[in-house]
């Protein structure tokens, strides 16, 4: 299991290196996750121990939000001063995400129904 945890952290490290060298505006762990996904897609299977390690990390993921929450509380004066831009960004981001998700689901549902009709005798 330690080898799979090392694999996850190595993919994150490679992502960080790529982001720093290319000066991309994307977090390194996101690039690392894409690298890990591509590796698993090429392999076409998920090792059970990697799934176990991922499940363990996922189970304790909320602990990673504690420092962010503490940071918000310690900078509460900034949050109060700039509440309108924060609220606008949250509302616009949420509405945009819901709209894009709905459009993609409609497109995929239409494609799925069309695909089903073509293969029915």
N, C-alpha and C positions, 0 to 999 in steps of 0.2 A: 504493500500500500504506500510505502514511503516513496517508491519509484514513481507512482502515478501523481503523488503530490508534487514531487520534483518536476515531473513533466508539465503540470499545470503552471507552476511557478516559472519554469524555463520558457514556456510560451509567453507568459506575461513579460519576462525579461526581454525576450526578442521583440515583442511589441513596443516596449519602452525604448529600446535601441533604435528601432525603425522610426518612431515618432521623433526622437531627439535628433537623429541624423537628417531626416527629411523635413523637420520642423512642421509637422502636421498638426492641425488644430483638433486632433482626436486623442482621447486618452489611450495610453499605451496598453492597459489591460483589454480594451476593446479590440485593438489590433491583435493582441495575443489570443483572445477568444476566437477571432476569425481564423487565425493560424491553426488553433486546436481543432476547430470545426472542419477546416479543410482537410486536416490530417485524418480525422475520423471519417469524413466522407469518402476519402480515397480508400480507406481501410474497409469501409462499408459495414462496420460493426462496432459496438461499444463494449470495451472490456468490462467485465462485471466489477472488477476492483476499482476501475476508474469511476464507474457509476457510484460505488460505495463512497469513495473519497469525495466526489462531487456532492453526494447527498449529505455527507457530514458537514462540508463547508456551507451548503445551503441551509442546513438546520441552524447554524450559528451566525448566519448573515446579519440578522438584526443587531448583533453586537457592534457591527461596523458603523451603524448609524448613531451610536452614542457620541463619538467625538463631534460629529456634525451637529447634533442637537446641543451639545455643550457650547460649540462655537456660535450657534445662533443665540443662545441665552446670554453669552458673554458680550455679544455685539447687538444686543436688543435695541440700543439707541439708534443704530444704523437702520435696523428693520423698521422702527417707528418713523424715522425720517424719510425713508424711501418706500413706504408701504404701497403707494400707488403703482410704481413700476413693477414691484414684486407681484402684486395682485394681478396686474395686467398680463404679465408674462405667464403666470400660472393659469389664468383663465384662457388666454389665447392658445397656449400650448396644449391644454386639455381639450379644448374644442377642436383644434386642428387634428390632434391625435385620434379623437373619436370619429371625426369626419373621414379621415384617410382610411382608418380601419374599416369603417362601414362601406366605403367605396370599393376597397379591395375585396371585402367579403362578397359584395354583390357581383363583382366581376368573376370571382372564383366560383360562386354558386351558379352563375349563368354558364360558365365554361363546363362545370361538372354536369349540369343537366343536359347540355348539348352533347357532351361526351357519352352520357348514359343513353340518350335517344339514338345515337348512331350505332350503338352495339346491341340494341334490343332487337330480337327477331320479329 
